[in-house]
Amino acid sequence: MNVIDFFVDPLRYDFMVRALITTLIASVVCAVLSCWLVLIGWSLMGDAVSHAVLPGVVLAYIVGAPFALGAVIFGFLAVALIGVVRDTSRVKEDAAIGIVFSTLFALGLVLVSVTPSQTDLNHIIFGNLLGVSRSDLIQIAILGAVVFVALIVKRRDFTLYAFDRTHAHAIGLNPRLLGAALLGLLALTAVVALQAVGVILVVAMLIIPGSTAYLLTDSFHRMLIIAPAISAVCAVTGLYLSYHLDTASGGMVVLSQGAAFALAYLFAPRQGVIGRRITASRRRSLREDASAARQG
């Protein structure tokens, strides 16, 4: 197989084209949101909300409502329950998050197991990227566009909320409302990514791209460019590898993102483990050469 066939062959199938578009939409939207999640320190909250939406999605399926509606309701329910447990008991926030999201996720698993369905609801848990229909793609595209536009339009307010909530309040912004908006967008983003990688791996797409970009730059505005760019490349790479190696498509996409993070962790010029040593070694060499030149 030559290089052209490697790239062209998968695109001869309609299901692969839909899978590629779906993966790109989910990857880019998740990556943009992940920049704020990493900056605020909401990685565990992202894990909680992405798992907690499962019963909402299943109940929405049962009553014939949009998945997004059930996801948003249970996303906010999870956050409210975490706050109640944290504020009314000795249990700390990290433990409250673990208790709430695991319980709601278990409820979702039970609902999946007892809900009669003409479709396999296990796809919600593990993803079914190659089974995306045209109607699924339209829903994903609409939700993805809503989340992306909202994040870009309100990016300055969300960034100020992430850096300094006190200053945000002082200039007339409502930090509580901004936090609620981010949580709502998080729930919608989880729905976008469900079809691609399933509930279990959604958190990876919500955390890895932002963390990778965070290692590569000190500018938040550049993070908003680097994270989706890396995520899109990983999406295409993972999908093509899954096709040619006959492996799980969602898993390969996340593995590609994990590999990208590992490379940044090791070789990022300023923050990478090896990159820092290389940079420091070069600086020492330059100083030694400059010193030798002055002495000469």
C-alpha positions in Angstrom: 0.0 0.0 0.0 1.4 3.4 -1.0 1.0 6.6 0.9 -1.9 7.9 -1.3 -3.9 4.7 -0.7 -3.2 4.9 3.0 -5.0 8.3 3.2 -7.6 7.9 0.4 -8.8 4.3 1.0 -10.8 5.0 4.2 -12.5 8.0 2.6 -14.2 5.7 0.1 -16.7 4.6 2.7 -19.4 7.0 3.9 -19.3 5.8 7.5 -15.6 6.7 7.6 -16.2 10.2 6.3 -19.0 10.7 8.9 -16.7 9.3 11.6 -13.9 11.6 10.5 -16.1 14.7 10.6 -17.6 13.6 14.0 -14.2 13.1 15.5 -12.9 16.4 14.3 -15.9 18.3 15.7 -15.7 16.5 19.1 -11.9 16.9 19.3 -11.9 20.6 18.5 -14.8 21.5 20.8 -13.4 19.4 23.7 -9.9 20.9 23.2 -11.1 24.5 23.4 -13.1 23.9 26.6 -10.2 21.9 28.1 -8.1 25.1 28.1 -10.4 26.6 30.7 -10.9 23.3 32.6 -7.1 23.0 33.0 -6.6 26.6 33.9 -9.4 26.7 36.5 -8.4 23.3 37.9 -11.6 21.6 37.1 -10.1 18.4 35.7 -11.9 16.3 38.4 -15.1 18.3 37.9 -14.9 17.5 34.2 -14.6 13.9 35.0 -17.5 14.1 37.3 -19.9 15.9 34.9 -18.9 13.8 31.9 -19.8 10.6 33.8 -22.8 12.0 35.6 -24.6 12.8 32.3 -25.0 9.1 31.5 -28.4 8.7 33.4 -29.6 11.9 31.9 -28.8 10.7 28.4 -30.5 7.4 29.0 -33.6 9.0 30.5 -33.8 11.4 27.6 -33.8 8.4 25.3 -36.6 6.7 27.2 -38.9 9.7 27.1 -37.9 10.7 23.5 -36.3 14.0 24.6 -33.0 15.4 23.1 -29.9 13.9 24.7 -28.5 17.4 25.4 -31.5 18.2 27.7 -31.0 15.2 29.9 -27.2 15.8 29.9 -27.5 19.4 31.0 -30.1 18.6 33.8 -27.9 15.8 35.2 -24.8 17.8 34.8 -26.2 20.6 37.0 -27.7 18.0 39.4 -24.2 16.5 39.9 -22.7 19.9 40.7 -25.5 20.7 43.1 -25.2 17.4 44.9 -21.4 17.8 45.2 -21.9 21.2 46.7 -24.5 19.9 49.2 -22.4 17.0 50.3 -19.3 19.3 50.7 -21.1 22.0 52.5 -23.3 20.0 54.9 -20.8 17.3 56.0 -17.1 16.7 56.9 -16.5 15.2 53.5 -14.1 17.2 51.4 -14.7 18.3 47.8 -12.6 15.6 46.1 -14.3 12.9 48.0 -17.8 14.4 47.3 -17.0 14.5 43.6 -16.0 10.9 43.6 -19.1 9.8 45.5 -21.6 11.8 43.4 -20.2 11.0 39.9 -19.6 7.3 40.6 -23.1 6.9 42.0 -24.8 8.7 39.1 -22.6 6.8 36.6 -23.7 3.5 38.3 -27.3 4.7 38.0 -26.7 5.2 34.3 -25.3 1.7 34.0 -28.4 0.3 35.7 -30.7 2.2 33.4 -28.8 1.0 30.4 -29.1 -2.6 31.5 -32.9 -2.4 32.1 -34.0 -0.2 29.2 -35.5 -2.0 26.2 -34.1 -0.5 23.1 -33.8 -1.2 19.4 -30.3 0.3 19.5 -27.4 -0.8 21.7 -27.3 1.8 24.5 -23.8 0.4 25.4 -22.6 2.7 22.6 -23.2 5.6 25.0 -20.7 4.1 27.4 -18.0 3.0 24.9 -18.8 5.1 21.9 -19.8 4.0 18.4 -17.8 6.3 16.1 -18.1 4.1 13.0 -21.9 3.9 13.5 -22.6 7.6 13.4 -25.7 8.3 11.2 -26.5 11.4 9.2 -28.9 12.6 11.9 -26.4 11.9 14.6 -23.8 14.0 12.7 -26.3 16.9 12.3 -27.0 16.9 16.1 -23.3 16.7 16.9 -22.5 19.5 14.5 -25.3 21.8 15.9 -24.3 21.2 19.5 -20.6 21.5 18.7 -21.2 24.8 16.9 -23.3 26.2 19.9 -20.6 25.3 22.4 -17.7 26.6 20.2 -19.4 29.9 19.4 -20.4 30.4 23.1 -16.8 29.8 24.2 -15.3 32.1 21.6 -17.8 34.9 22.2 -17.4 34.8 26.0 -13.7 33.9 26.0 -12.6 37.1 27.7 -15.2 36.7 30.5 -14.4 33.1 31.0 -10.6 33.8 31.1 -11.1 36.6 33.6 -13.2 34.2 35.7 -10.4 31.6 35.6 -7.7 34.0 36.6 -9.3 36.3 39.1 -13.0 35.9 40.1 -12.8 38.8 42.5 -11.7 41.2 39.7 -14.4 39.8 37.5 -17.0 40.6 40.2 -15.6 44.0 40.7 -16.0 45.0 37.0 -19.7 43.9 37.0 -19.4 40.2 35.9 -21.3 37.5 37.8 -18.7 34.8 38.7 -21.5 32.4 39.8 -23.3 32.8 36.5 -20.1 32.3 34.5 -19.3 29.2 36.4 -22.7 27.8 35.8 -22.4 28.6 32.1 -19.1 26.7 31.9 -20.7 23.7 33.6 -23.6 23.8 31.1 -21.2 24.0 28.2 -19.3 21.1 29.8 -22.4 19.0 29.8 -23.2 19.8 26.2 -19.6 19.0 25.2 -19.9 15.6 26.9 -22.9 14.9 24.6 -20.9 15.9 21.6 -18.1 13.5 22.5 -20.3 10.6 23.6 -20.7 9.3 20.1 -17.0 9.5 19.4 -15.4 7.9 22.5 -18.3 7.1 24.9 -18.8 8.4 28.5 -15.7 6.5 29.8 -13.2 8.3 27.6 -14.8 11.7 27.3 -12.8 13.0 30.2 -9.6 12.3 28.3 -10.7 14.5 25.4 -11.6 17.2 28.0 -8.3 17.2 29.8 -5.4 16.0 27.6 -5.5 18.7 24.8 -5.5 21.6 27.3 -2.8 20.0 29.4 -0.6 19.4 26.4 -1.0 23.0 25.2 -0.3 24.2 28.8 3.2 22.5 28.6 3.9 24.2 25.2 3.1 27.8 25.9 2.7 30.4 28.7 0.0 32.3 26.7 -3.6 31.4 27.2 -4.5 32.8 23.8 -2.0 30.5 22.1 -3.3 27.6 24.2 -6.7 28.2 22.5 -5.0 27.6 19.1 -2.5 24.9 20.1 -5.0 22.7 21.9 -7.5 22.2 19.1 -4.8 22.0 16.5 -3.1 19.1 18.4 -6.5 17.5 19.1 -7.5 17.6 15.4 -4.2 16.0 14.3 -4.6 13.3 16.9 -8.2 12.7 15.8 -7.2 12.1 12.2 -4.2 10.1 13.2 -6.2 7.9 15.6 -9.0 7.3 13.2 -6.7 6.3 10.3 -4.6 4.0 12.6 -7.8 2.4 13.9 -8.9 1.7 10.3 -5.6 0.2 9.1 -4.9 -1.7 12.3 -8.5 -2.8 12.9 -8.7 -1.4 16.4 -11.2 0.6 18.5 -11.5 4.0 16.9 -12.3 6.0 20.0 -9.6 4.3 21.9 -7.0 5.1 19.2 -8.0 8.7 19.1 -7.4 9.0 22.9 -4.2 7.0 22.7 -3.0 9.5 20.0 -3.7 12.4 22.4 -1.9 10.6 25.2 1.1 10.1 22.9 1.1 13.8 22.0 1.0 14.7 25.8 3.9 12.4 26.4 6.0 14.1 23.7 5.1 17.5 25.2 5.9 16.3 28.7 9.3 15.1 27.6 10.4 17.5 24.9 8.6 20.8 25.4 11.4 23.5 25.3 10.6 25.2 28.6 8.4 22.7 30.5 9.5 19.3 29.1 11.6 17.0 31.3 14.2 16.4 28.7 13.5 19.7 26.9 14.5 21.7 30.0 17.8 19.9 30.3 18.6 20.4 26.6 17.8 24.1 26.9 19.8 24.5 30.1 22.7 22.6 28.4 22.6 24.9 25.4 22.6 28.0 27.6 25.6 26.7 29.6 27.4 26.1 26.3 26.7 29.6 25.1 27.8 31.1 28.3 31.0 29.1 28.2 31.7 30.1 24.6 31.1 33.7 25.4 33.4 33.5 28.4 36.1 31.8 26.4 35.7 34.5 23.6 36.1 37.3 26.2 39.2 35.7 27.7 40.7 35.1 24.2 
